[in-house]
Amino acid sequence: MLYPDLLLNGVENLTPELLGQYGIKGIIFDLDETLAPRCADQPPENLLKHVLLLKEAGISMALVSNSPRGRVSAFNREMKISIYPNAQKPRVKVLKRAVTRMGLPKEQIAMVGDQIFTDIVAGNRLRLLTVLVLPLEDRNTRFFRIKRRLERIVLRHFEGEKA
């Protein structure tokens, strides 16, 4: 449950070619620290270009975040993909809704996020391809320092594909 299928430096490494190798036609993204730093209220230009590249390649996308609706909606204004805020990952109820609305078999959908204990566990519970990306910024709270330390322990034993 804790191991991702892929480990990437960032979402920009998630190319149409790489997705094609795995038969992936849909991506469910986490928001904070996956697509942009937690404090960002709009997507950076390089992310907008990457989302456009994926759209042009026929990749369906959704944004499933534990963040509140206002934050997710504001961030998504320019990206224009489906949003599912307040997801409560690693619970899978909202994630299941995103998968269903995507209209693709689970085998063709990837869950992409920066946290093992929320994003990866939720994606693995639904048997999606899971992609862990390195966080853009680390929050310096005690909770996140402990969480990231535990994630590093898990990743020491990771034997999947790294790109």
Protein Blocks (a to p, Z undefined) as FASTA:
>chain_A
ZZcfbdcfbfklmcfklmmmnopabdcddfehplpcfklcbdcfklmmmmmmmmmnopac
ddddfbdfklmmmmmmmnopaddehklpabfklmmmmmmmnopafklcccddfbfklmmm
mmmmnopacdddddfbdcfbfklmmmmmmmmmmmmmpcbdcZZ
